[in-house]
Amino acid sequence: MKILTSESVNVGHPDKTCDVIADCFLDEALRSDPKSQMAVECAIKNNKLFIYGEATTKSNINYELIAKKVLHYVGYNENEFEIIKEVSSQSPDINEAVDKEVVTANDQGIIYGYACSDTPELMPLPIMLAHKLMRVYENFRLTNHNFFADAKSQVSVEYDDENPVRIHTILLAVSHSDKLGLTEVRNIIFKNVVEPILKEYKTLSINPQILINAGGKFTVWGSYSDSGCVGRKIVVDTYGGVGRVGGGCFSSKNSTKVDRSAAYYLRYVAKNIVANGLAKKVELQISYGFGLTEPISLNINTFGTETLPLNKIYEIVNCNFDFHPQSMINELGLNKPIYAQTACYGHFGRDFSWEKIKKLKM
């Protein structure tokens, strides 16, 4: 018996607010210039938003307007914000190495992909539950003005022989108006957020521990209670700590950055390994070098759950998947403005091109 725990954060968490803003910048660039090279990030604290990074694009991007629209959605008075911007073009050395007829890797890096048979999405159950709680909360807070966008969830799941058997603990922290007492907050959130999830997962909801705002009231939220910047929630964005993560974040980066494109592609490969019955659980690691078209290494770990010899699985993977940066971009359609929707509630286990299942040539 073991217990695995994962967390998720909502759009009002300052780190996640920055991720969303950065990916909105990227989408705006890609709408009119699919070859945009973008890495424009931001950081937030109190009423200050810092926008900084590199952009080589033909698009005319109104960074301030895009940021203010996101801030307004989150629940801030966007006009209160002082926006400080420092954006330059991509280094010509990097651009010369990457901007070729055939795209090369924009940086070195190690990247992971993961899939398992826990859930229909072939994702670990704890992270899927944590994300679902946040999505339910987000829909709830948009119609109840006593609750705000800053929130966190954490879910612990009991496993027996690698199979999830029981939700052990659900932990939630949600920001709210000071008009509400703590008992009222807990009752409202249990009824409107936790209970729907328990009903959906009835067979696993065997007397779980429910902790809502265990630390007390949460009336000062977002950038006024914490600082935030792009890329600090990569475990939330991926597999919730069950599968490993590489060295780089996703948000703000266009598809020539293998931190992002290869992570999506390896998830695609891993999911198809499990979906096609080659293993019940798999983790892949790949590495790239700056300016190279071929990956340096590929490792596949099936944790002893494989149904074919591992060397045969390597053959099947290499026959069905192409790890060249240009091929990954083309196959998954990664030069399109699809990224703002990835920035919150996880990049995997949702309706994206890298989640599609195909019949593999054996």
N, C-alpha and C positions, 0 to 999 in steps of 0.2 A: 504494500500500500504506500502510495506517495501522494503529495499534494503539490500541484503546480498553480502558480499565481501570475496573472497578467493585469495590466492596467490600460486604461484609455483616458484621454482628456478631450474636453469639448472645445468648440471654436473660440470661446472666450478665455481659455487659458492663454496667457500672453505668448508663450512659445508657439502655440498652434495658430494664434491670430497672425503671427509673423509668417508662418509657413503658408497660410492661405493668401496673404497679400503678395508674397513672392511668386507664388504660382499663378496668381492673376496677372502679374507683370509678364510672366513667361507666355501665358495664353495670348495676351494682347500682341506680343511680338510675333508669335507664330501665325496669327490670323492673316497677316498680310505678307509675312516673310518667313516661310517654312525653314529657311536656312539660318535663321537667327541664332547667334551664339550668345546665350544668356547665363548670367550668374549674378543676378541682382537680389540682394538679401535685405533684411531690415531687422531692426531691434527696437524695442519699445520699453519705456519706463515713464510712469506718471502721464503727463500730457505731451510727451515728446516721442516722435517717431523718427528713427534714423534709417534712411534708405541709402544703400551703398553697394558697390560691386562693379561688374563689367558687363557691357552690352555692345555687341556688334550686330546691328540690325538696320534694315531699311525702314522699319516701322517707326512711326512717330508716337511715342508712348508718353501719356500724361500720367506720370507716376503719382503725383499728388492726388489727382482725381480718383484714380483706381484705389489708392490706399484709403481715402476718405469714404468711399462707398463700402468697403469692407468694415471699416471702423463703425460706420452707421449701422450696418447689419448686426454687428456684434453687440451694439447697445450703447456705444459712446456717443456723446455730442462731438461729432467729428470736427466741428469748427473750433473746439477748444485746443486742438492739437497743433503744436509747432512741428513742422516737418523739415528735417535737415537732410539734404540730398548730396551725395558724392558718388557719381556714376561716371566711369570712363570706358573707353573701348577695350576690347580684349587685347592682351599683349600680342603684338605682331609676330613674335616668335611662336607663340602657341597657335595663333590663327594660321600661320604659314604651314605648320605641321599637320593641322587638322583639316583645314578647308581645301580639300583636294577633290578630284573627280570621284574617288572612292574614299569614303569617310574612314578616318582612323580613330583610335581611342584618344580622347581628349586629356587623359591623365593615366598614371599608373593606378592600380587598385586591386584589392581582393574583394570579391562579391559573393554573396551566398543566396541560395534559393532553397525553399523548404516546402514540403507537403506531407500530410498524414491523413489517416482515415478516421480521425475523431468526429468529423462533421461532414454534412453534404457538400460544403464548400472545400473540403479537404484541407482545412485549417485547424490549428489547435483550438480546442473548445474554450479555454480561458480567455483568449484574446477576442474571439468572436462574441462571447457573452459581454465582455467589457465594452466593446464597440456598440453592441446592440443597446445596452443600457444608455449610452451617451446619445445615440440617435433618438431613442424614445424620449429622453430628457429634453433634447433640443426641440423636438416637435411640441412638447408640453410647454416649455418656457416661452415659446413664440406666441402662445395664446394665453399665458398667465403672466402678467406684468409684475408680479411680486417675486419672480425668479429671474435670474440673470444668466448670461451665457458662460460664465466661468464655472466649470464643474469637472470632477474627476471620478472615475469608477475604478474598482479593483475587484477581481473575481478569483477566488481560489477553488480549484476543482480536485476532488479525490479521484485517484486512479488505482485500479487493481489490474495487475498484469498488463499494463499499457493501455487499458480501456477506461475511459471516464465513467465513473459510477455514481457520483453525487456532487452537487454543488455544495461546497463546504462553507464558504463565506462570500457575501456580497457587501462591499464597502463603497459608500457614495459620499462625496462632499459636494454640495451645491450652493452657489451663492444666492442670496435672497434679500428681500427688503427687511429693514429693521422693524417694519410693522408686524412681522410674523414672529411668534414665539418659537422656541426650539422644538417643543412637542408638536406644534402645529406643522412646522416644516417637515418633521419626520413622518407624521401621519399622511400628509399630502403626497410626499415623494414615494412613500411605500405604495400607496393606492394607485398613483398615476404612472409610476416608472418601474418599480420593482415587481409589483404584482403581475403586470402583463408578461414579463419575462418568465416569472415562475410558472405561470399558466402555460406558456409556450413550451417550457422544458419541464413539464409536470413529472415525468418519470425520474428526473435527476434532482428534483426539488424535495429532497427528503430532510426536512427539518434543518435548513441552512441557517447559519448565523447571519443576521441582517444588521449592518451598522450604517446609520445615516447621520452625517455631520457629527461624527464621534468626538471631534475636538471642540464642539460648541458652535456658536453662531458664525456666519460667514457673510458679513454685510459689506465688507470692503473687498473688492474683487478686481481681477484683471491687472492692468498695468499699475494700478494704485496700491496693489498689495504685493506685487512681484514684478520682476523684470522678465523680458522675453526676447528671444532671438531665433532665427531660422536654424533648423536642424538639430535641436536638442531633444527631440522625441523620436529617435530612430527605432527604438525598441517598440514603442507604441505603433509606429508606422509599419512595422514588419510582422514579427511572429510572437510578440509579447514575451520575449526572453526564452521561448522554447527552442526556436532555431537561432543559430548565430547570425550576427549582422556584420557587414563589412566596415570599412573605415570611413565611409562618407555618407552624408545625408542625401535626400532626394530633392526636396523642395528648392526651387529657384533654378534648377539645372535643366538645360535642354538635353536632347537625346544623344549628342555626341559624348556627353559625360557618362562613362560606363558605370559610375556609381549608381546611376538611375536606370539607364537602359538595360544593362546586363542584369541588374537585380530583378527587373520585370521579366526579362527573358528566362532567367534561371528559375523564377517562380513558375513560369509557363512550362518549362521542361520538367520540373519536379512534379507539378500537378498532373502532367500527362503520364509520367512514370507510374504514379499511384492510380490514376483513373484507368489506365490500361492494364492494371493488375500485375505490374512487374515488381511491386513492393508495397507494403502497407505504410511505410514511412521512409522518407528520403531527404537527404540534405546534399546539395551540390556546392562546391566552391570553385570559382574560376578566377584567374588573374590576368591582368592586361598590363601592357607597357605603353607609355606615351608615344603616339605617332605610329603605333603598330596596328596592322589589320588582323593579325592572328592572335588569339589568346596564348598566353605563355603556358598555362596549365589548366587542367580540369580534374576535379576529384569528385567521386560519387560515393556517398556513404548511405547504405540502406539499413544499417543497424541490425543486420541479421534477419530482416523481414523479406528479403528478395525471394522471388519465385523462379528465377533463372540464375545461372551462374553470373557473377558480377561482370566478368569480361564480356559476356553476351549483352548485358545491359549497356555497357559502354558502346558496343557495336551498334545497338539499336539507337542510342542517343545520337551518335555521330552520323548515322544514316538519315535521321529524321529532323535534325536541328542544325542550324548554321550559326556559329557564334561570332562571325565577323560583325563589327559594329554596324556597317551599312545594311547587312542582311537582317539583323535584329530590328533595326529601325523600320525597314521596309515591311517585314512580316507582321509587326505589331502596330504599324501606323503611328509611330512615335513623333512625327513632325507635325502633328495636328494640335489644336488648342484644347487639350483634354485634361490639363493638369490641375486646375483649381478644384475640380471635384475629387481629386485623389488626396488632397492635403489634410482632410480630417476624416476620422473613422477608419483609418487603415488603407494602405495601398494594395492589399491583397484580400482575396475572399469576396470580392465584389464584382460588379458587372463591367469589367474592363477587358480589353483585347487579350491581355496576357493570362486571363482566366479561362479562355476557350479550350475545349478538349477536342483533340483530333485522334483519329484511328492511326496508330503507328504501324509503319512497315516493319515487320518482324524478319 
